[in-house]
Amino acid sequence: MGAATEDPELWAFLASRHRGEILSGTIAAIERFGVFVALDDSPDHPIFPGVGFISIPELSWRRFEAVSDVVQVGQRVSCVFLQFDTWNGEARLSLKATQSDPFQEFADTVGVGRRLQGQVTKLVPFGAFVQVAGGVEGLVPLQELTSTPVATPQEAVEVGDEVTVTVTDVDRERRRLLLSRRQA
């Protein structure tokens, strides 16, 4: 048991929270592993700069380079309560749960066979990622980059290239989009 879990006021505050509840507060600190939130009406945390904590994956649906691209210290936020972390004595929170998922909105309007314009955002050994909508990227597998076989994606495209692609698969559950440049 750490200092946090020995604080009866903090324990009572956290134990009375419910999954899905919306909690508001102020970003207290940004760390490489996540963000601390000073929650409204919560007692002070004996160790951390805030009782609330948002892990990196729970910050946003959209890809980002730096946490400061999503939130700033001093910013007001409303988050969904996920769970009471009894070890650290903190409220695990999600900021992205308060936002609509751009992938699901995209999947509602775009189906297999649809041609789209996009921009190459990242090259990987097995293909290229192409952004086709705000917050939505799909993978063009290596064999789908060109009509002639290539050994690396760099032989076909570069980051920043504008390309026309065709949707070959939309996996809502795993939030994955497969694209083909060859079929476009």
Helices and strands as residue ranges (DSSP letters): H 8-15, E 22-31, E 34-39, E 52-55, G 56-58, G 67-69, E 76-85, E 90-94, G 96-98, H 102-109, E 115-124, E 127-133, E 136-141, G 142-144, G 153-155, E 162-171, E 176-180
